[in-house]
């Protein structure tokens, strides 16, 4: 189903929900932990909305909680439709794991579909300086990890992998780099960090995503400018630099 064809039904429009993109192994575990958090009164929400191409995905088959709603479709098609039709400022989103930089791809898709501007990837001439750092397609993936981190780590002050005091922070390192690179002339930065952890699961506010997108669009002009969008935890990050300009309406 394409984004243009999807008109959400009215029951979703006024609801406060947690949207889980992907109902496979990760999505199923997230869904079960979110349900358990609600049962223990650690979290309150109207329902979970699972988005997956597989109508028999694990998140649906393994979680029998009453508050589950399922949308059968593509993640990006759904989330673009969500922001066009029924965004709710009280909603939270759990991003898909082990994928390209989803929020950067979301902004790119939303801008392309709106026909009001163009974006293109900007590749830095040097590295940012993290212990682990690799550029792939449109994103710099960075990490302070020295190995395979424990699953659903909440990044405590003592690293559970090394048992060392965690004295690093991905965002602080990024800000240090930007402060030293005046020649980049970045017009604006959009940094997304999880708003809360629930049983080791990071959630991002829907309001934060759309507010930053609106701020980005409001700055578009006929002159091409440089921007940065990053999705970060304290130990890991996905960072995209890109240029953008508005389209001149005749």
C-alpha positions as CSV (number, residue, x, y, z in Angstrom):
1,X,0.0,0.0,0.0
2,X,1.5,3.4,-1.0
3,X,1.5,6.4,1.2
4,X,-0.9,8.2,-1.1
5,X,-3.5,5.4,-0.7
6,X,-3.4,5.2,3.1
7,X,-6.1,7.1,4.9
8,X,-6.1,6.2,8.7
9,X,-9.3,5.3,10.3
10,X,-10.8,7.7,12.8
11,X,-10.2,5.5,15.8
12,X,-6.4,6.1,15.7
13,X,-6.6,9.9,15.2
14,X,-7.2,10.8,18.8
15,X,-5.3,8.1,20.6
16,X,-2.1,8.3,22.6
17,X,0.0,5.3,21.5
18,X,3.4,3.6,21.3
19,X,4.3,2.8,17.7
20,X,6.7,-0.1,17.1
21,X,8.2,-0.2,13.7
22,X,8.9,-3.9,13.0
23,X,7.2,-6.9,14.6
24,X,10.0,-9.5,14.3
25,X,12.4,-10.6,17.0
26,X,13.2,-7.1,18.2
27,X,9.7,-5.8,17.9
28,X,8.2,-8.8,19.7
29,X,10.6,-8.3,22.6
30,X,9.9,-4.6,22.7
31,X,6.1,-5.2,22.6
32,X,6.2,-7.7,25.5
33,X,8.4,-5.5,27.7
34,X,6.2,-2.4,27.0
35,X,3.1,-4.5,28.0
36,X,4.8,-5.6,31.1
37,X,5.7,-2.0,32.0
38,X,2.1,-1.0,31.7
39,X,1.0,-3.9,33.9
40,X,3.4,-2.7,36.5
41,X,2.2,0.9,36.2
42,X,5.6,2.0,34.9
43,X,4.0,3.4,31.8
44,X,0.6,4.4,30.6
45,X,-0.7,4.5,27.0
46,X,-3.9,3.7,25.1
47,X,-2.4,1.0,22.9
48,X,0.6,-0.3,21.0
49,X,0.6,0.0,17.2
50,X,2.8,-2.6,15.5
51,X,3.8,-1.9,11.9
52,X,5.1,-4.8,9.8
53,X,4.7,-6.4,6.4
54,X,4.1,-9.8,7.9
55,X,0.6,-10.1,9.4
56,X,1.9,-13.2,11.3
57,X,4.9,-11.5,12.8
58,X,6.1,-12.5,16.3
59,X,4.9,-9.3,18.0
60,X,1.3,-10.2,17.1
61,X,1.5,-13.9,17.6
62,X,3.4,-13.9,20.9
63,X,1.8,-10.9,22.7
64,X,-1.8,-11.5,23.7
65,X,-2.3,-8.1,25.4
66,X,-5.6,-6.5,24.5
67,X,-4.0,-3.1,23.7
68,X,-2.3,-4.3,20.5
69,X,-3.3,-2.8,17.1
70,X,-1.6,-4.0,13.9
71,X,-0.9,-2.2,10.6
72,X,0.2,-4.4,7.7
73,X,2.6,-2.3,5.6
74,X,5.9,-0.7,5.0
75,X,7.6,1.2,7.9
76,X,8.4,4.3,5.9
77,X,5.1,4.4,4.0
78,X,3.3,4.2,7.3
79,X,5.3,6.7,9.3
80,X,5.1,9.3,6.5
81,X,1.4,8.8,6.4
82,X,1.3,9.1,10.2
83,X,2.9,12.5,10.1
84,X,0.7,13.7,7.3
85,X,-2.6,12.6,8.7
86,X,-2.8,11.8,12.4
87,X,0.3,12.7,14.3
88,X,-0.4,12.9,18.1
89,X,2.0,14.8,20.2
90,X,1.6,12.4,23.1
91,X,2.8,9.4,21.0
92,X,6.1,7.7,21.2
93,X,8.0,5.8,18.5
94,X,10.3,2.8,18.8
95,X,12.6,2.9,15.8
96,X,13.6,-0.2,13.9
97,X,16.9,-1.9,15.0
98,X,19.8,-2.6,12.7
99,X,18.6,-0.5,9.8
100,X,20.0,2.6,7.9
101,X,19.5,5.9,9.6
102,X,15.7,5.9,9.8
103,X,15.1,9.5,10.9
104,X,17.3,10.9,8.2
105,X,15.5,8.7,5.6
106,X,12.2,9.9,7.1
107,X,13.1,13.6,6.6
108,X,14.3,12.8,3.1
109,X,11.0,11.0,2.2
110,X,8.8,13.8,3.7
111,X,10.7,16.5,1.9
112,X,10.7,14.7,-1.4
113,X,6.9,13.9,-1.2
114,X,6.1,17.5,-0.3
115,X,7.9,18.8,-3.4
116,X,9.1,21.9,-1.5
117,X,12.8,21.2,-1.4
118,X,15.8,18.9,-2.2
119,X,18.3,17.2,0.0
120,X,21.6,15.5,-0.8
121,X,24.2,13.8,1.3
122,X,27.3,15.6,2.4
123,X,30.4,13.5,3.1
124,X,32.8,15.0,5.6
125,X,36.5,15.1,4.4
126,X,37.7,13.7,7.7
127,X,36.5,11.5,10.6
128,X,34.8,12.8,13.7
129,X,37.3,11.0,16.0
130,X,35.2,8.2,17.7
131,X,36.9,4.8,18.6
132,X,34.5,3.1,16.1
133,X,33.4,5.1,13.1
134,X,32.3,4.1,9.6
135,X,30.6,6.0,6.8
136,X,28.0,4.0,4.9
137,X,25.8,5.5,2.1
138,X,24.4,8.5,3.9
139,X,25.3,8.0,7.6
140,X,28.3,8.0,9.9
141,X,27.8,5.2,12.4
142,X,29.8,5.8,15.6
143,X,30.4,4.0,18.9
144,X,32.5,3.9,22.0
145,X,31.9,0.1,22.4
146,X,34.8,-2.2,22.6
147,X,32.8,-5.3,21.8
148,X,29.3,-6.7,21.6
149,X,27.1,-4.7,24.0
150,X,24.6,-6.5,26.2
151,X,21.2,-6.6,24.6
152,X,18.8,-3.8,25.7
153,X,21.6,-2.1,27.7
154,X,20.4,1.0,29.5
155,X,23.9,2.5,29.5
156,X,24.6,2.7,33.2
157,X,27.4,4.7,34.8
158,X,29.5,1.4,35.0
159,X,29.7,-0.2,31.5
160,X,28.4,-3.8,31.8
161,X,30.8,-4.9,29.0
162,X,34.1,-3.5,30.3
163,X,33.2,-2.9,34.0
164,X,34.8,0.5,33.6
165,X,33.3,3.8,34.6
166,X,31.5,5.2,31.6
167,X,33.2,8.6,31.1
168,X,32.3,9.1,27.4
169,X,29.3,10.6,25.7
170,X,28.6,10.5,22.0
171,X,26.7,13.9,21.9
172,X,29.4,15.7,23.9
173,X,32.1,14.4,21.5
174,X,30.0,15.5,18.5
175,X,29.5,19.0,19.9
176,X,33.3,19.2,20.5
177,X,33.9,18.4,16.9
178,X,31.4,20.9,15.6
179,X,32.8,23.7,17.8
180,X,36.2,23.2,16.2
181,X,34.9,23.2,12.6
182,X,33.7,26.7,11.9
183,X,34.5,26.1,8.2
184,X,31.6,23.7,8.0
185,X,29.1,26.5,8.3
186,X,26.2,24.3,9.5
187,X,22.9,26.2,9.4
188,X,21.2,24.0,12.0
189,X,21.5,20.6,13.8
190,X,18.8,18.1,14.7
191,X,19.7,15.7,17.5
192,X,17.4,13.0,18.7
193,X,18.0,11.2,22.0
194,X,15.6,8.8,23.6
195,X,13.1,10.4,26.0
196,X,13.0,7.5,28.4
197,X,14.0,3.9,28.8
198,X,11.3,1.4,29.7
199,X,12.8,-2.0,30.6
200,X,15.8,-1.2,28.4
201,X,13.8,0.1,25.4
202,X,14.4,3.6,24.0
203,X,11.5,5.7,22.8
204,X,11.5,8.9,20.9
205,X,8.7,11.5,21.1
206,X,6.6,12.0,18.0
207,X,6.4,15.7,18.9
208,X,10.2,16.0,18.9
209,X,10.5,14.5,15.4
210,X,7.8,16.7,13.8
211,X,8.9,19.9,15.6
212,X,12.4,19.5,14.3
213,X,11.1,18.7,10.8
214,X,9.0,21.8,10.8
215,X,12.0,23.9,12.0
216,X,14.1,22.4,9.2
217,X,11.5,23.2,6.5
218,X,11.0,26.7,7.8
219,X,14.7,27.5,7.1
220,X,14.7,26.3,3.4
221,X,15.6,28.9,0.9
222,X,16.9,29.0,-2.7
223,X,20.4,29.0,-1.2
224,X,21.8,25.5,-0.5
225,X,22.7,25.2,3.2
226,X,24.4,22.5,5.3
227,X,22.6,20.6,8.1
228,X,23.2,17.7,10.5
229,X,20.7,15.1,11.8
230,X,21.8,12.6,14.5
231,X,20.1,9.8,16.4
232,X,22.1,9.2,19.5
233,X,22.4,7.3,22.7
234,X,25.3,8.0,25.1
235,X,27.4,5.2,23.6
236,X,26.4,4.9,20.0
237,X,25.1,7.1,17.2
238,X,24.0,7.5,13.6
239,X,25.0,10.9,12.2
240,X,24.1,12.4,8.8
241,X,25.3,15.6,7.2
242,X,23.4,16.9,4.3
243,X,22.7,20.0,2.2
244,X,19.3,21.2,1.4
245,X,17.5,24.0,-0.4
246,X,13.9,25.0,-1.1
247,X,12.3,24.8,-4.6
248,X,11.4,28.0,-6.2
249,X,7.6,28.2,-6.8
250,X,6.7,29.9,-10.1
